[in-house]
Amino acid sequence: MALNYDQAIEKYEPTLGLEVHVELNTNSKMFCGCATEFGASPNTQTCPVCLGLPGSLPVVNAKAVESSIRIGLALNCSITPFSRFARKNYFYPDMPKNFQTSQYDEPICVNGYLDVTIDTDEGPKVFRVDIERVHMEEDTGKSLHVGGATGRIHGAEHSLLDYNRAGIPLVEIVTRIIPGTDKYAPEVARAYVAELRDILRSLGVSDVKMEQGSLRCDANLSISPRGSGVLGTRSETKNVNSLRSVERAVRGEIIRQANRLEAGERIVQETRHFQEESGETRSGRSKETAEDYRYFPEPDLLPIVADPAWVEELKAALPEKPSIRRKKLQEAWGVPDKEMAAMVNAELLDTVEETVNLGAEPTKARSWWLGEVSRLANEKGVTPTSLVQPSEIAEIIALIASGELTDKLARQVVEGVINGEGNPRMVIEKRGLKVVSDDSALMVAIEAAIASQPETAERVRGGNIPAAGALIGAVMKATGGQADAAKVRELLLKHLGQG
């Protein structure tokens, strides 16, 4: 019988390491002046340099060097005084030069770390992820496999190549083995990529849109029998493109490797591809070693010598770390740890903060984004901010506070905004969603409710206050949910001698 995750972890220890590729948001490519705009028509952003045509010569993008140093500093790295590029030789259809210009034995940043916190059975626990290196390189082109069922090359009828992405500036952030993750390896992987993404976003060096490939994670994983003290054969799950998928990919690979070992089969060192539908990984190609790439120094590029004074200037100008910012927000808003984690995990912290900055009360802003808006987004399979903007939610919260809307009416307003009926006030006008607050109009509805439920009214007169709920419900129904329930309750109890 196949092992599940808990059974696999009981018998085997995982060893985890992560490589994250980050596309920098420079205006031009790493070694040429071609544009980097996402979504341009295929093969319209190319030139002799990024296509590797004979006689073309590369020039290093200075902004990419600066961004790489800032990333290293934010990850507590040492900036090497001397670094250089190398040629990484391998053949692949989306490599127009048949080699990738990268950094090998002399990267620009080394020996950093990033601390991440996850919830464990024993409460919150901090894991230190040691960063081995941060190095610069260029991205490859993009292959589109046509005619197959999976979008992969296997089974495809033909492939199309788009070289617009070839030469886009990349930074690769490589961890050392992350110690002590044990059964929490999937959660640590997700937390690390999430924290890293927040740091990169705060630096402004990348849009870190995982769904567009500007941030991609490769998960290196092996397992070994508990207590054996040896490292197993690792696999590398390539280009995982969401936080949820990072966690699922690590979990699925632990299960796969454990079941292979249980069946007496060996683990093959290879690259694998994560399958969103099943949560499993599928074999890609055998994994090369450094010797297979035949690295040698790039003869067309000078080494990079970082001026220590300039590095210190960049370090002094770094923004506040996201973890410190989150702590300040949590204290200012009075948010419990679990609710703060919910905002972070839902990727809504920035959105809630923007809503609060527009005047909304923090508890209300958090409730709307994590509640009604997230529910509607989940139903549609989209992100909450693609449906409605912080300014619109802040306006709706203000309308509730002023008494112009009830919570129930506000949900209808949100629905109208999402359906394209205009801003909140336009939706209110079109749908006639005005709160009934006139005492005389409410008393008419209250007296009608009492007349329809005389026995309930007598119980309230006799001191059974909870029985008033049925009468209040009748009034709300009669007014189409547009009455202020608190005001209805006040008027009803006063009318029945309990006010």
C-alpha positions in Angstrom: 0.0 0.0 0.0 1.3 3.5 -0.9 2.7 5.6 1.9 0.9 8.9 2.6 2.9 12.0 3.8 2.8 11.3 7.5 3.9 7.7 6.9 6.7 8.8 4.6 8.0 11.4 7.1 7.9 8.7 9.9 10.4 6.6 7.9 12.4 9.1 6.0 14.2 12.5 6.7 13.9 15.1 3.9 16.8 17.3 2.9 15.7 20.6 1.3 17.5 23.3 -0.7 15.9 26.0 -2.9 17.0 28.0 -5.9 14.9 31.1 -6.9 15.2 32.8 -10.2 14.2 36.5 -10.2 13.6 38.5 -13.4 14.8 42.1 -12.8 12.6 44.9 -13.9 15.2 46.8 -15.9 14.1 48.6 -19.0 16.6 46.8 -21.2 18.1 43.3 -21.2 21.2 42.1 -19.4 23.7 42.5 -22.2 22.0 44.5 -24.9 19.6 47.4 -25.3 16.5 45.3 -26.2 13.2 46.1 -24.4 12.0 43.8 -21.6 8.2 44.5 -21.8 6.2 41.5 -20.9 3.6 40.3 -23.4 5.1 41.8 -26.6 4.6 40.0 -29.9 6.9 37.0 -30.2 10.5 37.7 -31.4 10.0 41.5 -31.6 12.4 42.3 -28.8 15.6 40.7 -30.1 18.9 41.8 -31.6 22.2 40.3 -32.7 23.5 40.2 -29.1 20.7 38.4 -27.4 20.3 36.1 -30.5 24.0 35.2 -30.2 24.9 36.2 -33.8 28.5 36.1 -34.8 30.5 39.3 -34.1 28.0 40.7 -31.6 29.4 41.9 -28.3 27.6 42.1 -24.9 27.7 45.0 -22.5 26.7 44.6 -18.8 23.5 46.4 -17.7 24.6 48.7 -14.8 21.1 48.8 -13.3 21.0 45.0 -13.1 24.3 45.0 -11.2 23.0 47.6 -8.7 19.8 45.6 -8.2 21.8 42.4 -7.6 23.9 44.1 -5.0 20.8 45.5 -3.3 19.3 42.0 -3.2 22.4 40.6 -1.7 22.5 43.3 1.0 18.9 42.7 1.9 19.7 39.0 2.3 22.6 39.8 4.7 25.2 38.7 2.1 28.8 39.8 1.7 29.3 41.6 -1.6 32.4 40.2 -3.3 35.0 42.9 -4.3 35.6 41.0 -7.6 33.1 38.9 -9.6 33.0 37.8 -13.2 30.7 36.2 -15.7 31.2 32.7 -17.2 29.8 30.7 -20.1 27.5 27.9 -19.1 27.5 25.6 -22.1 24.5 23.4 -22.9 22.1 22.9 -25.8 18.5 23.7 -25.5 16.1 25.0 -28.2 15.4 28.2 -26.3 19.1 29.0 -25.9 19.9 30.9 -29.1 23.7 31.2 -28.2 23.9 27.5 -27.1 25.4 28.9 -23.9 24.1 31.0 -21.0 26.1 33.9 -19.7 26.0 33.4 -15.9 28.3 33.6 -12.9 29.9 30.4 -11.6 32.9 30.4 -9.2 33.0 34.1 -8.6 29.4 35.3 -7.9 28.6 38.9 -6.8 27.0 38.0 -3.4 27.8 35.2 -1.0 27.1 33.9 2.6 23.8 35.5 3.5 20.7 34.3 5.4 17.0 34.8 5.7 14.9 34.0 8.8 11.4 32.7 8.3 8.7 31.8 10.8 6.1 29.1 10.5 3.5 27.6 12.8 4.4 24.2 14.2 2.8 21.8 16.7 4.9 23.5 19.4 3.9 27.1 18.3 5.7 29.6 16.0 9.3 28.5 15.1 12.0 30.4 13.3 14.0 28.6 10.6 17.3 30.2 9.4 17.8 29.7 5.7 21.4 30.2 4.8 22.0 31.8 1.4 25.0 30.3 -0.4 25.2 32.8 -3.3 23.3 35.4 -5.3 24.5 35.6 -8.8 23.6 37.3 -12.1 22.8 35.7 -15.3 20.4 36.0 -18.3 17.1 34.3 -18.9 16.5 31.9 -21.7 13.8 32.2 -24.4 10.4 30.5 -24.2 9.2 27.3 -25.9 5.6 26.8 -26.7 4.7 23.1 -27.3 1.7 22.7 -29.5 -0.7 19.8 -29.9 0.0 17.8 -26.8 -2.3 17.3 -23.8 0.1 18.6 -21.2 1.8 21.6 -22.8 5.1 19.7 -22.5 7.4 18.7 -25.3 6.4 15.0 -24.9 3.5 14.3 -27.2 3.5 17.7 -28.8 3.1 18.0 -32.6 5.5 20.9 -32.9 7.2 23.6 -30.9 7.3 27.4 -31.3 10.2 29.6 -30.0 9.9 33.1 -28.7 13.3 34.8 -28.0 11.9 38.0 -26.4 12.8 36.6 -23.0 16.3 35.5 -24.0 18.7 37.9 -22.3 16.3 39.3 -19.7 18.4 40.1 -16.5 18.1 37.3 -13.9 19.3 36.9 -10.4 19.5 33.4 -9.0 19.4 33.0 -5.2 20.7 29.7 -4.0 20.3 28.4 -0.5 22.4 25.9 1.3 20.8 22.8 2.7 18.1 24.1 5.2 18.7 22.2 8.4 16.0 20.9 10.8 13.0 21.3 8.5 11.9 17.6 9.0 8.1 17.3 8.5 7.8 21.0 8.0 9.9 21.1 4.8 6.9 22.0 2.6 5.8 24.8 4.9 9.4 26.2 5.3 9.8 26.2 1.5 6.6 28.2 1.0 7.4 30.6 3.8 10.9 31.2 2.5 9.7 32.0 -1.1 6.9 34.2 0.4 9.4 36.2 2.6 11.9 36.4 -0.3 9.2 37.7 -2.6 8.1 40.4 -0.1 11.8 41.5 0.2 12.2 41.7 -3.5 9.0 43.7 -3.9 10.0 46.1 -1.2 13.3 46.7 -3.0 11.5 47.5 -6.2 13.8 45.3 -8.3 11.2 43.0 -9.7 7.4 42.7 -10.1 7.8 39.2 -8.6 4.7 38.0 -10.5 5.1 34.2 -10.2 2.2 33.6 -12.6 4.1 35.4 -15.3 7.4 33.7 -14.5 9.3 36.7 -13.1 9.9 34.7 -10.0 10.4 31.0 -10.3 11.4 28.4 -7.6 13.4 25.2 -8.2 13.1 22.8 -5.2 15.9 20.4 -4.6 14.9 17.5 -2.4 16.2 14.2 -1.3 15.2 11.8 1.5 17.1 9.2 3.5 16.1 6.6 6.1 15.8 8.2 9.6 19.0 8.0 11.5 21.1 6.9 8.6 23.2 10.0 8.5 23.6 9.9 4.7 22.2 12.1 2.0 19.9 10.6 -0.6 19.9 11.3 -4.3 18.2 14.6 -5.0 15.7 15.6 -7.6 15.1 19.2 -8.8 11.5 20.3 -9.4 11.9 23.2 -11.8 10.1 26.5 -12.3 7.3 26.2 -9.7 5.2 29.3 -10.1 3.0 29.9 -7.0 3.5 29.7 -3.2 0.9 27.0 -2.9 2.6 25.0 -5.6 6.0 25.3 -3.9 4.5 23.7 -0.8 2.6 21.0 -2.8 5.7 20.2 -4.9 7.9 19.5 -1.9 5.2 17.5 -0.2 4.5 15.5 -3.3 8.2 14.8 -4.0 8.7 13.5 -0.5 5.8 11.1 -1.0 7.1 10.0 -4.4 10.6 9.3 -3.3 9.5 7.5 -0.2 7.3 5.2 -2.2 10.0 4.5 -4.7 12.4 3.5 -2.0 9.7 1.3 -0.3 9.2 -0.5 -3.6 13.0 -1.2 -3.8 13.5 1.3 -6.7 16.3 3.9 -6.8 16.0 7.7 -7.0 17.3 9.2 -10.2 19.1 12.5 -10.1 17.0 14.5 -12.5 14.9 17.6 -13.1 11.1 17.2 -12.7 8.1 19.3 -13.5 5.2 20.0 -11.1 1.7 19.1 -12.3 -0.8 21.6 -10.9 -3.8 19.3 -11.4 -2.5 16.3 -9.5 0.0 17.9 -7.1 2.7 15.4 -8.4 5.9 15.8 -10.3 6.8 14.3 -13.6 10.3 13.4 -15.0 12.0 16.0 -17.2 15.6 15.2 -18.0 18.6 13.9 -16.2 20.3 16.5 -14.0 23.7 17.7 -15.2 26.6 18.4 -12.9 28.8 21.5 -13.0 31.4 19.5 -15.1 28.7 18.8 -17.7 28.3 22.6 -18.3 32.0 23.1 -19.1 32.1 26.5 -17.4 34.8 29.0 -18.5 35.3 32.7 -18.0 33.3 34.9 -20.4 36.0 36.4 -22.7 33.8 39.3 -23.9 33.0 40.8 -20.5 35.2 42.5 -18.0 35.1 41.5 -14.3 32.8 43.5 -12.0 34.6 45.4 -9.2 32.1 46.9 -6.7 33.3 50.1 -5.1 33.0 49.6 -1.3 31.8 53.2 -0.8 29.0 52.7 -3.4 28.0 49.4 -1.7 27.7 51.2 1.6 25.5 53.9 0.0 23.2 51.2 -1.3 23.1 49.5 2.1 22.2 52.7 3.8 19.3 53.3 1.4 17.7 49.9 1.8 14.0 50.0 2.7 12.6 48.7 5.9 12.4 44.9 6.0 9.0 43.4 5.4 9.1 41.4 8.6 9.7 44.6 10.6 6.9 46.4 8.7 4.5 43.5 9.4 5.3 43.6 13.1 4.6 47.4 13.2 1.3 47.0 11.4 0.3 44.1 13.6 1.0 46.2 16.7 -0.7 49.3 15.3 -3.8 47.4 14.3 -4.0 45.1 17.3 -4.2 42.0 15.1 -3.7 38.5 16.6 -1.0 36.3 15.1 -3.4 34.0 13.3 -5.3 36.9 11.6 -2.0 38.5 10.6 -0.8 35.2 9.1 -4.2 34.9 7.2 -3.6 38.3 5.6 0.0 37.4 4.6 -1.0 33.9 3.3 -3.8 35.4 1.3 -1.4 38.0 -0.1 -3.7 40.8 1.0 -1.6 42.6 3.6 -0.6 45.4 1.2 -4.3 45.7 0.1 -5.6 45.9 3.6 -3.0 48.5 4.5 -3.9 50.6 1.5 -7.6 50.4 2.5 -6.7 51.5 6.1 -4.6 54.4 4.8 -7.7 55.6 2.9 -9.5 55.9 6.3 -11.0 52.5 6.9 -10.9 51.0 10.4 -8.4 48.1 10.3 -10.7 45.4 11.7 -13.4 46.3 9.1 -10.8 46.4 6.2 -9.4 43.1 7.2 -12.9 41.5 7.5 -14.1 42.7 4.1 -11.0 41.6 2.2 -10.6 38.2 3.9 -14.4 37.6 4.0 -16.8 38.7 1.3 -14.3 39.8 -1.3 -12.2 36.7 -1.0 -15.3 34.5 -1.2 -16.4 36.1 -4.4 -12.9 35.9 -5.8 -12.6 32.2 -5.0 -16.0 31.6 -6.7 -14.6 33.3 -9.9 -11.1 31.8 -9.6 -9.4 35.2 -9.6 -7.6 37.4 -7.2 -9.6 39.7 -4.8 -7.9 42.9 -6.1 -8.9 42.1 -9.7 -12.6 42.4 -8.6 -12.6 45.6 -6.5 -10.1 48.3 -5.5 -9.1 49.4 -1.9 -10.6 52.8 -2.5 -14.0 51.2 -3.2 -13.9 49.0 -0.1 -12.8 52.0 2.0 -15.8 54.0 0.6 -18.2 51.2 1.4 -16.9 50.9 5.0 -17.3 54.6 5.4 -20.9 54.4 4.1 -21.6 51.7 6.7 -20.1 53.8 9.5 -22.2 56.8 8.5 -25.4 54.7 8.6 -26.1 55.0 4.9 -25.6 51.2 4.4 -26.1 48.1 6.5 -23.7 45.2 6.2 -26.3 43.3 4.1 -26.8 46.2 1.7 -23.0 46.7 1.5 -22.6 43.2 0.2 -25.0 44.1 -2.6 -23.0 47.2 -3.3 -19.8 45.1 -3.6 -21.6 42.7 -5.9 -22.7 45.7 -8.1 -19.2 47.1 -8.2 -17.8 43.8 -9.3 -20.5 43.4 -12.0 -19.4 46.7 -13.5 -22.3 48.9 -12.4 -20.1 51.7 -11.4 -18.6 53.0 -8.1 -20.3 52.4 -4.8 -22.6 55.5 -4.9 -23.6 54.7 -8.4 -24.6 51.2 -7.4 -26.6 52.5 -4.5 -28.5 54.9 -6.8 -29.1 52.3 -9.5 -30.3 49.6 -7.1 -32.1 51.8 -4.7 -30.2 50.5 -1.7 -30.9 53.4 0.7 -31.2 52.5 4.4 -34.7 53.0 5.8 -34.0 55.2 8.8 -37.1 57.3 9.1 -38.8 56.5 12.4 -42.3 56.8 11.1 -41.6 54.4 8.2 -40.0 51.9 10.6 -42.9 52.2 13.0 -45.3 51.2 10.3 -43.3 48.0 9.6 -42.9 47.4 13.4 -46.7 47.6 14.0 -47.4 45.3 11.1 -44.9 42.8 12.5 -46.6 43.0 16.0 -50.0 42.5 14.4 -48.9 39.4 12.5 -47.3 37.9 15.6 -49.3 39.0 18.7 -48.2 36.0 20.9 -44.5 36.8 20.2 -45.2 40.5 21.1 -46.8 39.5 24.4 -43.7 37.4 25.3 -41.5 40.5 24.7 -43.9 42.6 26.8 -43.5 40.0 29.5 -39.7 40.4 29.6 -38.7 37.7 27.1 -36.3 40.0 25.2 -34.7 37.3 23.0 -38.2 36.7 21.5 -37.9 40.1 19.8 -35.6 38.6 17.2 -38.5 37.1 15.3 -40.2 40.5 15.1 -37.0 42.3 14.1 -36.6 39.7 11.4 -40.1 40.4 10.1 -39.4 44.1 9.9 -36.1 43.5 8.1 -38.0 41.3 5.6 -40.7 43.9 5.1 -38.1 46.6 4.4 -36.1 44.4 2.0 -33.2 44.3 4.4 -32.8 48.1 4.1 -33.6 49.0 7.7 -31.0 49.6 10.4 -31.5 46.5 12.5 -30.1 48.2 15.6 -32.6 51.0 15.2 -35.4 48.6 14.6 -34.6 46.8 17.8 -34.5 50.0 19.8 -37.8 51.3 18.5 -39.5 47.8 18.9 -38.5 47.3 22.5 -39.5 50.9 23.4 -42.9 50.3 21.7 -43.4 47.1 23.7 -42.4 48.7 27.0 -38.9 47.2 27.2 -36.9 50.2 26.0 
